[in-house]
């Protein structure tokens, strides 16, 4: 299993920058499932559903989402955790985004040089 959790950048609005383009690239060059962790990438609860939508559209095979009954009481990562109602709403909303994508037949693996050649 491959997991996109974001990369460290100079952006300060989120913990990491989710490399959403990595998902179709990885799915094109590997047979392994690709999951996305929007909770870790965002580090901000409000962004988790938005990043999950993006992951669904580009063809992620799954999501890793932090959920806690009372995020404000969580021992760690409460600020990025959804409560049960938020999680249920996100999952219900995701159905229409899953139906949109992916369009991997438009991605050409010969365009990707794994590991680069510099």
N, C-alpha and C positions, 0 to 999 in steps of 0.2 A: 504494500500500500504506500502510495506517495501522498504527502500532505503539504499543501500550500498554507503557510501560517503568516505570510507577510515577510517583508525584508526591511531591515533598518535603514531609514533614510533621514534626511534633514527635516522632513515634515514633522511638526510638533502637534498637530491636531489629533493624531492617532498614535497608538503605540508603534505600529509598523505600517508599511504600505503594502496592501494586498496586491500581489502580482497576478491579476486575473488572467492575463495573457498566458501565463505559465500553464494553465489548465488545458487548453486545446493543444498546446505544444507537447506537453507530457503525454496526453492521450494519443497523439499522433506518433510519437517516437517510442512509446512503451505500451506493453499490454497490461501493466499494473493498474489497478483502480486508483483514481485521483480524488482525494477528498480535500475540502477547504475548511479551515478553521476561522470563521469570521469573528469569533469572540476574541481570540488571541490577536488577530491582525488589527482589529479596531481598538480594543481596549476600552471601548465606549459602548454601553448598552444600546443606545439609539441607532447606532450604525450597523449592528449585527444583522437585522432583517434586510437591510439594503444590500449589504455585501453577500448575504445568502442568496438573494435574488440574482445578483450578477453571476454567482457561482453556478446556479441552476441553468441560467441561459447559456453559459459557455460549456456546459456539459459535465460538470463535476459529478462524480459517482456518489458522493455523499457529503455530509456536513458534520463537523464536530462543533457543537454548540454548548456553551456552559449554561446550565439551568439550575436555579436554586429556589426553594419555596419563598424565602425572604432574602433576596440578594443583599440588602443592607446589613444583614447579620452574618453573611458568609465569612468564613475565616480567611479566605483569599479570593481575589478576583471578583468580588461582588459587583464592582462598578461595571463589569462587562457581562455579567450574568443576567439572563432573562428570568422572569418569574414564570410560573406555570401558565398563566393566562397569556402572557406575551409570547411564549413559545408556541402555544396552541394557535394563536392568531397568525404568527409567522408561518407555521406549517400549512395552515389553511390557505394563506395568501400565496404560498410557493407553488401550488398546483398549476396556476396559470402561467407562471414563469418556466416551469419544467416543460410545459407544452410548447413554449416558444422555441426552445433550442434542444439540442445543439445542432449546428450545421457543419459538422466536421468533414463532410464530403467536399467542402469548399477549401479545406486546409490541405496544402500539399507538403508531404513530409520531406521531399527533396529540397525544400527551402530552408530546412533547419540543419545546422551543423552542430551536432551534439558536442559540447565541450569547446566549441570554437576552434579556429585554426590560427590564432595569432601567437 
